[in-house]
């Protein structure tokens, strides 16, 4: 394994993302780990999933 992705992004700060099924960013968290707001992310995910229910 070349591990290309790890080498390309190793120096970048971690972030939490939620992507929609069509690849759009629905949520972008702040730089982590101090910027991680898991409750905020969970709320956004619940709203997205509620919109999918029929």
Residue pairs with C-beta under 8 A, 6 or more apart in sequence:
13 31
13 32
14 31
14 32
14 33
14 36
15 28
15 29
15 30
15 31
15 32
15 35
16 27
16 28
16 29
16 32
16 36
16 38
16 41
17 25
17 27
17 28
17 29
18 25
18 26
18 27
18 41
18 44
18 45
18 48
19 25
19 26
20 26
20 48
26 44
26 48
27 41
27 44
27 45
29 35
29 36
29 37
29 40
29 41
30 36
30 37
